[in-house]
Amino acid sequence: MKLADVSHGPKWILWVSIAVLAVLSIVLLSGHGSSLVSGYNTEPQKEKEKYDAKKLSRTTGIGMSVITLLLLFMAVFERVLPADFAYLAGGIIVVDALFIVIGCNTVCRKR
């Protein structure tokens, strides 16, 4: 059974989602958009000063780019990939999210 056999719904929703994630990834990779990072924009100014906003944006952008490319790969090759690839993709997304959280809390802190 292929991935296309188990995916239901209109294809345009997937492509619009990929486009939105790609635009957000580009904004974050450019070092802007730190207000889009969950939790950072709600912190008090004193807490925000502990983080490098540009590094925070780039770290989040790299993680989001991985997810965007994975979804793009799945969309393009859905007729070739086995249906079980969805489980592998879910695992990759979870591991990527863990790396984003760890990276934001270690690499992005000012010393």
PyMOL CGO cylinders between C-alpha atoms (Angstrom):
from pymol import cmd
from pymol.cgo import CYLINDER

trace = [
    CYLINDER, 0.00, 0.00, 0.00, 1.34, 3.41, -0.99, 0.3, 1, 1, 1, 1, 1, 1,
    CYLINDER, 1.34, 3.41, -0.99, 1.13, 6.71, 0.85, 0.3, 1, 1, 1, 1, 1, 1,
    CYLINDER, 1.13, 6.71, 0.85, -1.24, 8.04, -1.82, 0.3, 1, 1, 1, 1, 1, 1,
    CYLINDER, -1.24, 8.04, -1.82, -3.69, 5.22, -1.01, 0.3, 1, 1, 1, 1, 1, 1,
    CYLINDER, -3.69, 5.22, -1.01, -4.12, 6.34, 2.59, 0.3, 1, 1, 1, 1, 1, 1,
    CYLINDER, -4.12, 6.34, 2.59, -4.01, 10.10, 2.11, 0.3, 1, 1, 1, 1, 1, 1,
    CYLINDER, -4.01, 10.10, 2.11, -7.44, 11.63, 1.73, 0.3, 1, 1, 1, 1, 1, 1,
    CYLINDER, -7.44, 11.63, 1.73, -8.66, 15.13, 1.16, 0.3, 1, 1, 1, 1, 1, 1,
    CYLINDER, -8.66, 15.13, 1.16, -7.89, 17.85, -1.34, 0.3, 1, 1, 1, 1, 1, 1,
    CYLINDER, -7.89, 17.85, -1.34, -4.25, 18.13, -2.42, 0.3, 1, 1, 1, 1, 1, 1,
    CYLINDER, -4.25, 18.13, -2.42, -4.32, 21.93, -2.47, 0.3, 1, 1, 1, 1, 1, 1,
    CYLINDER, -4.32, 21.93, -2.47, -4.45, 22.03, 1.33, 0.3, 1, 1, 1, 1, 1, 1,
    CYLINDER, -4.45, 22.03, 1.33, -1.13, 20.19, 1.50, 0.3, 1, 1, 1, 1, 1, 1,
    CYLINDER, -1.13, 20.19, 1.50, 0.49, 22.51, -1.06, 0.3, 1, 1, 1, 1, 1, 1,
    CYLINDER, 0.49, 22.51, -1.06, -0.79, 25.66, 0.65, 0.3, 1, 1, 1, 1, 1, 1,
    CYLINDER, -0.79, 25.66, 0.65, 0.54, 24.34, 3.97, 0.3, 1, 1, 1, 1, 1, 1,
    CYLINDER, 0.54, 24.34, 3.97, 3.95, 23.66, 2.42, 0.3, 1, 1, 1, 1, 1, 1,
    CYLINDER, 3.95, 23.66, 2.42, 4.01, 27.16, 0.91, 0.3, 1, 1, 1, 1, 1, 1,
    CYLINDER, 4.01, 27.16, 0.91, 3.11, 28.81, 4.24, 0.3, 1, 1, 1, 1, 1, 1,
    CYLINDER, 3.11, 28.81, 4.24, 5.74, 26.78, 6.11, 0.3, 1, 1, 1, 1, 1, 1,
    CYLINDER, 5.74, 26.78, 6.11, 8.34, 27.65, 3.45, 0.3, 1, 1, 1, 1, 1, 1,
    CYLINDER, 8.34, 27.65, 3.45, 7.63, 31.38, 3.76, 0.3, 1, 1, 1, 1, 1, 1,
    CYLINDER, 7.63, 31.38, 3.76, 7.82, 31.19, 7.56, 0.3, 1, 1, 1, 1, 1, 1,
    CYLINDER, 7.82, 31.19, 7.56, 11.07, 29.22, 7.32, 0.3, 1, 1, 1, 1, 1, 1,
    CYLINDER, 11.07, 29.22, 7.32, 12.60, 31.87, 5.07, 0.3, 1, 1, 1, 1, 1, 1,
    CYLINDER, 12.60, 31.87, 5.07, 11.53, 34.65, 7.43, 0.3, 1, 1, 1, 1, 1, 1,
    CYLINDER, 11.53, 34.65, 7.43, 13.03, 32.83, 10.41, 0.3, 1, 1, 1, 1, 1, 1,
    CYLINDER, 13.03, 32.83, 10.41, 16.22, 31.86, 8.58, 0.3, 1, 1, 1, 1, 1, 1,
    CYLINDER, 16.22, 31.86, 8.58, 16.79, 35.49, 7.68, 0.3, 1, 1, 1, 1, 1, 1,
    CYLINDER, 16.79, 35.49, 7.68, 17.08, 36.24, 11.41, 0.3, 1, 1, 1, 1, 1, 1,
    CYLINDER, 17.08, 36.24, 11.41, 13.79, 38.09, 11.63, 0.3, 1, 1, 1, 1, 1, 1,
    CYLINDER, 13.79, 38.09, 11.63, 10.53, 36.84, 13.06, 0.3, 1, 1, 1, 1, 1, 1,
    CYLINDER, 10.53, 36.84, 13.06, 11.64, 36.16, 16.61, 0.3, 1, 1, 1, 1, 1, 1,
    CYLINDER, 11.64, 36.16, 16.61, 8.12, 37.22, 17.58, 0.3, 1, 1, 1, 1, 1, 1,
    CYLINDER, 8.12, 37.22, 17.58, 6.90, 34.08, 15.78, 0.3, 1, 1, 1, 1, 1, 1,
    CYLINDER, 6.90, 34.08, 15.78, 8.82, 31.81, 18.17, 0.3, 1, 1, 1, 1, 1, 1,
    CYLINDER, 8.82, 31.81, 18.17, 6.43, 30.34, 20.68, 0.3, 1, 1, 1, 1, 1, 1,
    CYLINDER, 6.43, 30.34, 20.68, 7.01, 31.60, 24.20, 0.3, 1, 1, 1, 1, 1, 1,
    CYLINDER, 7.01, 31.60, 24.20, 9.67, 34.13, 23.30, 0.3, 1, 1, 1, 1, 1, 1,
    CYLINDER, 9.67, 34.13, 23.30, 7.29, 36.96, 22.48, 0.3, 1, 1, 1, 1, 1, 1,
    CYLINDER, 7.29, 36.96, 22.48, 5.34, 36.48, 25.73, 0.3, 1, 1, 1, 1, 1, 1,
    CYLINDER, 5.34, 36.48, 25.73, 8.40, 36.57, 27.98, 0.3, 1, 1, 1, 1, 1, 1,
    CYLINDER, 8.40, 36.57, 27.98, 9.18, 39.69, 29.99, 0.3, 1, 1, 1, 1, 1, 1,
    CYLINDER, 9.18, 39.69, 29.99, 11.92, 41.93, 28.60, 0.3, 1, 1, 1, 1, 1, 1,
    CYLINDER, 11.92, 41.93, 28.60, 14.32, 40.79, 31.33, 0.3, 1, 1, 1, 1, 1, 1,
    CYLINDER, 14.32, 40.79, 31.33, 14.00, 37.17, 30.16, 0.3, 1, 1, 1, 1, 1, 1,
    CYLINDER, 14.00, 37.17, 30.16, 14.28, 38.13, 26.49, 0.3, 1, 1, 1, 1, 1, 1,
    CYLINDER, 14.28, 38.13, 26.49, 17.66, 39.70, 27.18, 0.3, 1, 1, 1, 1, 1, 1,
    CYLINDER, 17.66, 39.70, 27.18, 19.04, 36.25, 28.07, 0.3, 1, 1, 1, 1, 1, 1,
    CYLINDER, 19.04, 36.25, 28.07, 18.59, 35.04, 24.46, 0.3, 1, 1, 1, 1, 1, 1,
    CYLINDER, 18.59, 35.04, 24.46, 20.13, 36.04, 21.15, 0.3, 1, 1, 1, 1, 1, 1,
    CYLINDER, 20.13, 36.04, 21.15, 17.03, 36.77, 19.07, 0.3, 1, 1, 1, 1, 1, 1,
    CYLINDER, 17.03, 36.77, 19.07, 18.81, 36.27, 15.73, 0.3, 1, 1, 1, 1, 1, 1,
    CYLINDER, 18.81, 36.27, 15.73, 20.19, 32.86, 16.74, 0.3, 1, 1, 1, 1, 1, 1,
    CYLINDER, 20.19, 32.86, 16.74, 16.81, 31.91, 18.14, 0.3, 1, 1, 1, 1, 1, 1,
    CYLINDER, 16.81, 31.91, 18.14, 15.12, 32.77, 14.85, 0.3, 1, 1, 1, 1, 1, 1,
    CYLINDER, 15.12, 32.77, 14.85, 17.69, 30.90, 12.79, 0.3, 1, 1, 1, 1, 1, 1,
    CYLINDER, 17.69, 30.90, 12.79, 17.59, 27.80, 14.98, 0.3, 1, 1, 1, 1, 1, 1,
    CYLINDER, 17.59, 27.80, 14.98, 13.82, 27.67, 14.75, 0.3, 1, 1, 1, 1, 1, 1,
    CYLINDER, 13.82, 27.67, 14.75, 14.00, 28.35, 11.00, 0.3, 1, 1, 1, 1, 1, 1,
    CYLINDER, 14.00, 28.35, 11.00, 16.37, 25.44, 10.44, 0.3, 1, 1, 1, 1, 1, 1,
    CYLINDER, 16.37, 25.44, 10.44, 14.06, 23.10, 12.33, 0.3, 1, 1, 1, 1, 1, 1,
    CYLINDER, 14.06, 23.10, 12.33, 11.03, 24.35, 10.45, 0.3, 1, 1, 1, 1, 1, 1,
    CYLINDER, 11.03, 24.35, 10.45, 12.88, 23.94, 7.15, 0.3, 1, 1, 1, 1, 1, 1,
    CYLINDER, 12.88, 23.94, 7.15, 13.50, 20.28, 7.94, 0.3, 1, 1, 1, 1, 1, 1,
    CYLINDER, 13.50, 20.28, 7.94, 9.79, 19.75, 8.50, 0.3, 1, 1, 1, 1, 1, 1,
    CYLINDER, 9.79, 19.75, 8.50, 8.90, 21.71, 5.35, 0.3, 1, 1, 1, 1, 1, 1,
    CYLINDER, 8.90, 21.71, 5.35, 11.31, 19.69, 3.21, 0.3, 1, 1, 1, 1, 1, 1,
    CYLINDER, 11.31, 19.69, 3.21, 10.01, 16.45, 4.68, 0.3, 1, 1, 1, 1, 1, 1,
    CYLINDER, 10.01, 16.45, 4.68, 6.41, 17.39, 3.82, 0.3, 1, 1, 1, 1, 1, 1,
    CYLINDER, 6.41, 17.39, 3.82, 7.50, 18.46, 0.33, 0.3, 1, 1, 1, 1, 1, 1,
    CYLINDER, 7.50, 18.46, 0.33, 9.28, 15.14, -0.15, 0.3, 1, 1, 1, 1, 1, 1,
    CYLINDER, 9.28, 15.14, -0.15, 6.18, 13.26, 0.97, 0.3, 1, 1, 1, 1, 1, 1,
    CYLINDER, 6.18, 13.26, 0.97, 3.92, 15.30, -1.31, 0.3, 1, 1, 1, 1, 1, 1,
    CYLINDER, 3.92, 15.30, -1.31, 6.08, 14.80, -4.39, 0.3, 1, 1, 1, 1, 1, 1,
    CYLINDER, 6.08, 14.80, -4.39, 6.72, 11.08, -3.86, 0.3, 1, 1, 1, 1, 1, 1,
    CYLINDER, 6.72, 11.08, -3.86, 3.40, 10.02, -2.35, 0.3, 1, 1, 1, 1, 1, 1,
    CYLINDER, 3.40, 10.02, -2.35, 2.76, 7.54, -5.18, 0.3, 1, 1, 1, 1, 1, 1,
    CYLINDER, 2.76, 7.54, -5.18, 6.12, 5.85, -4.58, 0.3, 1, 1, 1, 1, 1, 1,
    CYLINDER, 6.12, 5.85, -4.58, 6.52, 5.92, -0.79, 0.3, 1, 1, 1, 1, 1, 1,
    CYLINDER, 6.52, 5.92, -0.79, 5.01, 3.14, 1.30, 0.3, 1, 1, 1, 1, 1, 1,
    CYLINDER, 5.01, 3.14, 1.30, 2.18, 4.05, 3.68, 0.3, 1, 1, 1, 1, 1, 1,
    CYLINDER, 2.18, 4.05, 3.68, 4.39, 3.22, 6.66, 0.3, 1, 1, 1, 1, 1, 1,
    CYLINDER, 4.39, 3.22, 6.66, 6.63, 6.16, 5.75, 0.3, 1, 1, 1, 1, 1, 1,
    CYLINDER, 6.63, 6.16, 5.75, 4.12, 8.36, 7.59, 0.3, 1, 1, 1, 1, 1, 1,
    CYLINDER, 4.12, 8.36, 7.59, 5.28, 6.78, 10.87, 0.3, 1, 1, 1, 1, 1, 1,
    CYLINDER, 5.28, 6.78, 10.87, 8.91, 7.48, 10.01, 0.3, 1, 1, 1, 1, 1, 1,
    CYLINDER, 8.91, 7.48, 10.01, 8.03, 11.06, 9.09, 0.3, 1, 1, 1, 1, 1, 1,
    CYLINDER, 8.03, 11.06, 9.09, 6.22, 11.51, 12.40, 0.3, 1, 1, 1, 1, 1, 1,
    CYLINDER, 6.22, 11.51, 12.40, 9.29, 10.25, 14.25, 0.3, 1, 1, 1, 1, 1, 1,
    CYLINDER, 9.29, 10.25, 14.25, 11.55, 12.62, 12.32, 0.3, 1, 1, 1, 1, 1, 1,
    CYLINDER, 11.55, 12.62, 12.32, 9.27, 15.54, 13.19, 0.3, 1, 1, 1, 1, 1, 1,
    CYLINDER, 9.27, 15.54, 13.19, 9.31, 14.64, 16.91, 0.3, 1, 1, 1, 1, 1, 1,
    CYLINDER, 9.31, 14.64, 16.91, 13.12, 14.33, 16.95, 0.3, 1, 1, 1, 1, 1, 1,
    CYLINDER, 13.12, 14.33, 16.95, 13.41, 17.61, 15.04, 0.3, 1, 1, 1, 1, 1, 1,
    CYLINDER, 13.41, 17.61, 15.04, 11.15, 19.35, 17.55, 0.3, 1, 1, 1, 1, 1, 1,
    CYLINDER, 11.15, 19.35, 17.55, 13.33, 18.05, 20.39, 0.3, 1, 1, 1, 1, 1, 1,
    CYLINDER, 13.33, 18.05, 20.39, 16.44, 19.42, 18.66, 0.3, 1, 1, 1, 1, 1, 1,
    CYLINDER, 16.44, 19.42, 18.66, 14.72, 22.78, 18.21, 0.3, 1, 1, 1, 1, 1, 1,
    CYLINDER, 14.72, 22.78, 18.21, 13.83, 22.98, 21.91, 0.3, 1, 1, 1, 1, 1, 1,
    CYLINDER, 13.83, 22.98, 21.91, 17.29, 21.88, 23.05, 0.3, 1, 1, 1, 1, 1, 1,
    CYLINDER, 17.29, 21.88, 23.05, 19.00, 24.22, 20.58, 0.3, 1, 1, 1, 1, 1, 1,
    CYLINDER, 19.00, 24.22, 20.58, 16.90, 27.18, 21.61, 0.3, 1, 1, 1, 1, 1, 1,
    CYLINDER, 16.90, 27.18, 21.61, 17.67, 26.60, 25.27, 0.3, 1, 1, 1, 1, 1, 1,
    CYLINDER, 17.67, 26.60, 25.27, 21.42, 26.01, 24.87, 0.3, 1, 1, 1, 1, 1, 1,
    CYLINDER, 21.42, 26.01, 24.87, 22.87, 27.54, 21.71, 0.3, 1, 1, 1, 1, 1, 1,
    CYLINDER, 22.87, 27.54, 21.71, 20.68, 30.63, 21.68, 0.3, 1, 1, 1, 1, 1, 1,
    CYLINDER, 20.68, 30.63, 21.68, 21.42, 31.78, 25.24, 0.3, 1, 1, 1, 1, 1, 1,
    CYLINDER, 21.42, 31.78, 25.24, 23.76, 34.70, 25.67, 0.3, 1, 1, 1, 1, 1, 1,
    CYLINDER, 23.76, 34.70, 25.67, 26.81, 33.98, 27.75, 0.3, 1, 1, 1, 1, 1, 1,
]
cmd.load_cgo(trace, "trace")
